[in-house]
Amino acid sequence: MPDPTAAERHRRHLVDDVLAWWTAHGPDEEHGGVLTCWDNRSATLVSTDKYTWSQGRWAWLTARVAAAAQRGVLGVDPEPFLEHSERTARFVREHALLPDGRVAFVTDRAGTPREPRPGSGLATSVFADLFAALGFAGLAQVRPEGGWGATAEDLLHRAAGTIAAGAVPADPYPVPEGHRAFAFPMILLGVGEQVHRATGSAESAALVRAAAGELAGHVGADHDVAEMPADDPRDRDGLVARHRTPGHTLEALWFAHHARDLIAGTGLDTPQVLAPIALRACETGWDAEHGGLLRYTDRDGGPPRGSRTGHPYEELVAGTWDTKLWWPHAEAMYTTTLLAAGTAGTAETGLAAWAERLETYTYATFPEGPGREWTQIRARDGSPDDRTVALPVKDPFHVARALLLLVEQAGTTAAPPITERNTS
């Protein structure tokens, strides 16, 4: 059973700290959308550029917070969050949605799309398309009017077609040629499930099922998940083929669990199947010396190794493998708690122990203090690391989403709104 004490801790941290910081600092009241280019320690807005995938994520998150508040799960007023979601979704639809149906990767503050690099074009990432779809789908679930669900459905299927065609635009992480990326079916599964909840279409259900089947193909007999397996067996000992991303694995597992009614028979549809994969990811990713989850590991554990071709992604893996990032820890807290509640015996015991270990490390390492967000990037020893990871943003998504899902999963009843608590 979920720990009510832990759930209350998550709820208070979500409402009093994470959401309080973002609602005070993020929304752009002049132009719409959310300002996310804050430095690692939440002190300075370093740019007013708006990366579309962050806009879509914020639209989804604020819609989900509003829905939770309406059900009495969170003690906040849902209306401001609904307004944040709708204003952000409108910003994306009016400014980032291009005439050809694709989505611009980044705009300026007012919404004018720009190329992330000279000559790159505007639509440089299928992830921008899919996170825009996620935001529209989230809003459609609480505000069915406005055509948000239909737009989400269209973006989802366009993105799936782009991925199926190959040579996928994938800023900020282009996939090395000759490798299959776990991230593509993973994001199709996660976003597709949310689009299906919004539209109920048979087409989105079929896409989710197909994505789950492809994800299952990345799972080995020993429950190891290959992040980018090589198409050519001769390349299986290269660094790209050998490296693992524990956070991605753990995030994908809860995607599968949430979509279990859509993916029966794919091999990823029960906690009993997912639990050993989660245990393997935790064991492989955990840093025995300093604690916490490593960003990347070798398939056999430890630093990534193997032959290299000179692709920039190899340098990313080799240069940042031992960083401690916010998102794997947020995802891992939720996945281990969720799957522990659905299994029995040694798997349940093991996952519950991991959930406790991860919660202890995460709360001791990432939160910045009362009324603030997380320092999202840490060095191996837990000290702040101010390098840019992926994009120059402090993304208002993984932390709040995981905390909200933990509260929802526990089924807690909300305390009074924060304004009432603080004045009593």
C-alpha positions in Angstrom: 0.0 0.0 0.0 1.2 3.6 -0.7 2.7 5.3 2.3 0.4 8.2 3.3 3.2 10.0 5.0 5.3 10.0 1.9 2.3 11.0 -0.2 1.7 14.0 2.0 5.3 15.0 1.7 5.1 14.9 -2.0 1.8 16.9 -2.0 3.2 19.6 0.1 6.4 19.9 -1.8 4.5 20.0 -5.1 2.0 22.7 -4.0 4.1 24.8 -1.6 7.4 24.7 -3.4 7.5 23.5 -7.0 4.1 24.8 -8.3 4.4 27.9 -6.1 7.8 28.8 -7.7 6.6 28.1 -11.3 3.4 30.0 -11.0 5.3 33.0 -9.6 8.1 33.0 -12.2 7.1 31.1 -15.3 3.9 32.4 -16.9 4.4 35.2 -19.5 1.5 37.5 -18.8 2.3 39.7 -21.8 2.7 37.1 -24.7 1.3 33.9 -23.3 3.2 30.6 -22.7 5.8 30.1 -20.1 9.4 31.4 -19.6 11.7 28.4 -18.9 15.2 29.5 -19.6 16.2 29.9 -16.0 19.6 28.9 -14.8 20.2 25.7 -12.9 19.7 27.3 -9.5 16.5 29.3 -10.4 18.2 32.7 -9.9 18.5 34.2 -13.4 16.3 34.2 -16.5 19.1 33.7 -19.1 16.8 33.9 -22.2 13.3 34.7 -23.2 13.3 32.1 -26.0 10.4 29.6 -25.8 11.2 26.0 -26.7 8.1 24.4 -27.9 8.5 21.1 -26.1 8.6 23.0 -22.8 5.5 24.9 -23.7 3.6 21.7 -24.5 4.7 20.1 -21.3 3.5 23.1 -19.3 0.2 23.1 -21.0 -0.2 19.4 -20.1 1.0 19.8 -16.5 -1.2 22.8 -15.6 -4.3 21.0 -17.1 -3.5 17.9 -15.0 -3.1 20.0 -11.9 -6.4 21.6 -12.5 -8.1 18.2 -13.0 -6.5 17.0 -9.7 -7.8 20.1 -7.9 -11.3 19.6 -9.3 -11.2 16.0 -7.9 -10.1 17.2 -4.5 -6.6 15.7 -4.8 -4.8 19.0 -4.6 -5.8 22.0 -2.4 -5.4 24.6 -5.1 -7.8 26.7 -7.1 -8.1 24.9 -10.5 -9.1 28.0 -12.5 -5.7 29.7 -12.7 -4.1 26.4 -13.8 -6.7 26.0 -16.5 -6.0 29.5 -17.7 -2.2 28.8 -17.8 -2.9 25.7 -19.8 -5.2 27.3 -22.3 -3.0 30.4 -22.8 0.0 28.2 -23.4 -1.8 25.9 -25.8 -3.0 28.9 -27.7 0.5 30.3 -27.9 1.8 27.1 -29.4 -1.2 26.7 -31.8 -1.0 30.4 -33.0 2.8 30.7 -33.2 4.7 27.4 -33.3 2.3 25.3 -35.4 3.7 25.7 -38.9 1.6 25.8 -42.2 2.8 22.3 -43.1 1.5 20.9 -39.9 4.8 20.5 -38.2 5.9 22.4 -35.1 8.7 24.9 -34.8 11.4 23.9 -32.3 11.8 27.3 -30.7 10.3 30.8 -30.9 11.2 34.2 -29.5 9.3 35.5 -26.6 6.5 37.0 -28.8 6.2 33.7 -30.7 8.1 34.3 -33.9 9.7 30.9 -34.9 13.4 30.9 -35.5 16.0 28.4 -36.6 17.9 26.8 -33.7 21.0 26.8 -36.0 21.6 28.7 -39.3 20.2 26.7 -42.1 18.6 24.0 -39.9 15.0 24.9 -40.7 12.3 25.5 -38.1 10.9 22.0 -37.5 14.1 20.3 -36.2 12.6 17.9 -33.7 9.8 15.3 -33.7 9.8 15.7 -29.9 8.6 19.3 -30.3 5.6 18.0 -32.3 4.9 15.3 -29.8 5.1 17.5 -26.7 2.9 20.0 -28.4 0.4 17.1 -28.9 0.7 16.2 -25.3 -0.2 19.7 -24.2 -3.2 19.8 -26.5 -4.3 16.4 -25.3 -4.0 17.4 -21.6 -6.1 20.5 -22.2 -8.7 18.5 -24.2 -9.3 16.2 -21.2 -10.5 19.1 -19.1 -11.7 21.5 -21.8 -13.2 19.3 -24.6 -14.3 22.3 -26.6 -11.8 24.1 -28.8 -10.6 21.3 -31.1 -7.6 20.6 -28.9 -8.0 16.8 -29.1 -8.3 16.8 -32.9 -5.1 18.8 -33.2 -3.3 16.5 -30.8 -4.4 13.5 -32.8 -3.2 15.0 -36.0 0.2 15.9 -34.6 0.6 12.4 -33.0 0.0 10.6 -36.3 2.2 13.0 -38.3 5.0 12.4 -35.9 4.5 8.7 -36.0 4.8 8.9 -39.8 8.0 10.9 -39.6 9.5 8.3 -37.3 8.5 5.4 -39.5 10.0 7.1 -42.5 13.5 7.2 -40.8 16.0 10.1 -40.8 14.1 11.5 -37.9 14.7 15.2 -36.9 15.5 14.7 -33.2 17.0 17.9 -31.7 18.6 18.1 -29.2 19.8 14.5 -29.5 20.2 13.3 -33.1 20.4 9.5 -33.3 23.6 8.1 -34.7 23.1 6.4 -38.0 22.6 2.6 -37.8 21.0 2.6 -34.4 17.3 2.3 -33.3 16.3 4.8 -30.6 14.3 3.6 -27.6 13.2 7.2 -27.2 10.9 7.1 -30.3 8.5 4.3 -29.4 8.7 5.4 -25.8 7.5 8.9 -26.5 4.8 7.6 -28.9 3.6 5.3 -26.2 3.5 8.1 -23.5 2.0 10.8 -25.7 -0.3 8.4 -27.6 -1.8 7.2 -24.4 -2.7 10.7 -23.4 -4.1 11.6 -26.8 -6.2 8.4 -26.7 -7.6 9.5 -23.3 -8.6 12.8 -24.9 -10.1 11.5 -28.2 -10.9 7.8 -27.7 -9.9 7.1 -31.2 -9.2 3.6 -32.5 -6.2 5.0 -34.5 -4.5 6.4 -31.4 -5.1 3.1 -29.5 -3.5 1.1 -32.4 -0.5 3.5 -32.4 0.0 3.0 -28.7 -0.1 -0.8 -29.1 2.4 -0.7 -31.9 4.7 1.5 -29.9 4.6 -0.9 -26.9 5.4 -3.8 -29.2 8.5 -2.0 -30.5 9.5 -1.1 -27.0 9.3 -4.7 -25.9 11.8 -5.5 -28.7 14.4 -3.4 -26.8 14.1 -5.6 -23.7 16.5 -8.5 -23.3 16.0 -11.9 -21.7 17.8 -10.6 -18.7 15.5 -7.6 -18.3 18.1 -5.2 -19.7 16.8 -2.4 -21.9 19.0 -1.3 -24.9 18.8 2.4 -25.4 20.1 2.5 -29.0 20.8 -1.1 -30.3 22.8 -1.3 -33.5 21.2 -2.5 -36.7 24.4 -4.3 -37.7 25.5 -7.0 -35.1 29.1 -6.0 -35.8 28.4 -2.7 -34.1 27.0 -4.1 -30.9 30.1 -3.4 -29.0 30.3 0.3 -29.9 29.7 2.8 -27.1 26.3 3.8 -28.5 25.0 0.3 -28.7 26.4 -0.6 -25.2 25.2 2.5 -23.3 22.1 2.4 -21.1 19.8 5.2 -19.8 18.2 4.0 -16.6 16.0 7.1 -16.3 14.4 6.4 -19.7 13.8 2.8 -18.9 12.0 3.7 -15.6 10.0 6.4 -17.3 8.9 4.1 -20.1 7.7 1.5 -17.6 5.1 3.7 -16.0 4.0 4.8 -19.5 3.4 1.1 -20.2 1.6 0.6 -16.9 -0.7 3.6 -17.6 -1.5 2.2 -21.0 -2.0 -1.4 -19.9 -5.6 -1.5 -21.1 -4.4 -0.6 -24.6 -1.4 -2.9 -24.9 -2.6 -6.3 -23.6 -0.4 -9.1 -25.0 2.5 -6.9 -26.0 4.7 -8.2 -23.1 4.6 -4.9 -21.2 1.1 -5.0 -19.8 1.4 -6.2 -16.2 3.4 -5.1 -13.1 4.8 -8.6 -12.8 6.5 -8.2 -16.2 7.6 -4.6 -15.6 8.9 -5.0 -12.1 12.0 -7.0 -13.0 12.9 -4.5 -15.7 12.6 -1.7 -13.1 14.8 -3.6 -10.6 17.4 -4.1 -13.2 17.5 -0.4 -14.2 17.8 0.6 -10.6 20.6 -1.8 -9.9 22.5 -0.9 -13.1 22.0 2.8 -12.7 22.7 3.3 -8.9 26.0 4.9 -7.9 27.3 2.8 -5.1 29.9 5.4 -4.2 27.9 8.6 -4.0 24.2 7.4 -4.2 21.8 8.5 -6.9 21.2 7.3 -10.4 23.8 7.9 -13.0 22.7 9.5 -16.3 24.3 6.8 -18.5 26.0 3.4 -17.8 27.5 0.6 -19.8 25.2 -2.4 -20.3 27.3 -4.2 -17.7 27.2 -1.3 -15.3 29.8 1.3 -14.6 31.0 4.0 -17.1 29.9 3.6 -20.7 32.6 2.0 -22.9 33.1 0.6 -26.3 34.4 1.7 -29.7 33.5 5.2 -31.0 32.9 6.7 -34.4 33.2 10.4 -33.5 29.5 11.1 -33.4 28.6 14.0 -31.1 26.2 11.8 -29.1 29.1 9.6 -28.1 30.8 12.7 -26.6 27.6 13.5 -24.7 27.4 10.0 -23.2 31.1 9.9 -22.3 31.2 13.4 -20.9 28.1 13.4 -18.8 27.5 9.8 -17.8 28.1 10.5 -14.1 25.9 13.5 -13.7 22.9 13.3 -11.4 19.9 14.8 -13.2 16.5 15.8 -11.8 14.4 13.8 -14.2 15.6 10.2 -13.7 15.2 10.6 -10.0 11.7 12.1 -10.3 10.7 9.3 -12.7 12.3 6.6 -10.6 10.5 7.6 -7.4 7.1 7.3 -9.2 7.9 4.1 -11.1 9.2 2.1 -8.1 6.3 3.3 -5.9 3.7 2.5 -8.6 5.0 -1.0 -9.5 5.6 -2.0 -5.8 1.9 -1.4 -5.2 1.0 -3.8 -8.1 3.4 -6.7 -7.4 3.9 -9.2 -4.6 6.7 -11.1 -3.0 10.3 -10.3 -3.6 9.6 -7.9 -6.4 7.3 -5.8 -4.2 9.9 -5.8 -1.4 12.7 -4.9 -3.7 10.8 -2.1 -5.4 9.5 -0.7 -2.1 13.1 -0.6 -0.8 14.2 1.2 -4.0 11.4 3.7 -3.7 12.5 4.6 -0.1 16.2 4.8 -1.1 15.4 7.0 -4.1 13.1 9.3 -2.1 15.7 9.8 0.6 18.5 10.6 -1.9 16.3 12.8 -4.1 14.9 15.0 -1.3 18.4 15.3 0.2 20.0 16.3 -3.1 17.7 18.3 -5.5 15.2 20.6 -3.8 16.4 24.2 -3.3 14.4 25.0 -0.2 10.9 26.4 0.8 9.0 28.0 -2.0 11.6 27.0 -4.6 12.1 24.4 -7.3 15.0 21.9 -7.8 18.6 22.4 -8.8 18.1 20.2 -11.8 21.7 19.3 -12.6 24.2 17.9 -10.1 27.7 16.5 -10.4 28.4 12.9 -9.3 29.0 13.9 -5.7 25.7 15.9 -5.6 27.2 19.4 -5.9 25.5 21.8 -8.4 26.7 21.4 -12.0 25.9 24.4 -14.2 26.5 22.9 -17.6 23.6 22.9 -20.0 21.9 19.6 -20.5 19.9 19.2 -23.7 18.4 22.7 -23.7 19.2 25.9 -21.7 16.0 25.5 -19.8 14.7 24.6 -16.3 11.9 22.5 -17.5 8.6 22.7 -15.5 7.6 19.1 -16.1 9.3 16.0 -14.8 9.5 17.1 -11.1 5.9 18.4 -10.8 4.5 15.5 -13.0 6.1 12.8 -10.8 5.1 14.5 -7.6 1.5 14.8 -8.9 1.4 11.2 -10.1 2.7 10.0 -6.7 -0.1 12.0 -4.9 -2.7 10.7 -7.4 -1.5 7.1 -7.0 -1.8 7.3 -3.2 -5.3 8.6 -3.5 -4.7 11.3 -0.9 -7.3 13.9 0.0 -6.1 17.5 -0.4 -5.5 19.7 2.6 -6.9 23.3 2.4 -5.4 25.5 -0.3 -2.0 27.0 0.5 -3.4 30.5 0.9 -5.7 29.3 3.7 -3.0 27.1 5.4 -0.5 29.9 5.5 -2.9 32.4 7.1 -4.4 30.2 9.7 
